[in-house]
Amino acid sequence: MAQDCIFCRIAGGDLESDILYRDEHCFVIRDIEPKAGVHMLVIPNKHFTYLQGLTSEHDSMLGSMFRAAWIMVEREGISESGYRLTVNQGDDAGQQLPHLHLHILGGNSMGSMV
């Protein structure tokens, strides 16, 4: 756990947050600066920063993150209308916190990004 990482502090219980979902590998919270009607973050419990550090040892973590995303889009009622899953990596992509996290965005029309 990185002591100065806000996500690690939430995961460790040192910082209070409304955790919507948790399993052995990840947890889900709402983004405090939502960019869509529904904007949640799926965050690994253990500190991990960049995808280039992935190994087969991280397969369970990634699988759990995507399973958590599916559970949450179902709970939020956006599985049929559509949603976007986004991972920002590095400054040019807009990564604001150096801890891997998956954005779940939905609840309104977002249009095409490409």
C-alpha positions, 0 to 999 in steps of 0.5 A: 500500500502506498501511504500517499495514495488516496485509493490505497487509503480508501482500500485500507479503511484509513479514509472513509468512502461509500464503497458500493461493491468490494471483493478480494481484488477490487472495490467500487466508488462513485467518482467525486467529479462525475463526467456522466449521469453515472460515473463510478470507479473500479479500483484494485485493492492493491496498489498498481499503477501502469498496465505495462507492469501487468503479468499473468499474476494480475489476471485475477485482479483484472478479471475481478475489475471487469466482473465488478463493472458488470455487476455495477452497470446492472445495479445502476440499470444502465446495462441495456441503455449503454455504458463506457469503460475507460482506463486512463494511462499517463498524463496525456490520457488524463490519469489524475491518480497514479493507481490503476482504475477503471471508469464506468460511465453511463446514464446519458448519451455520450456519443462516439469518441472515435 
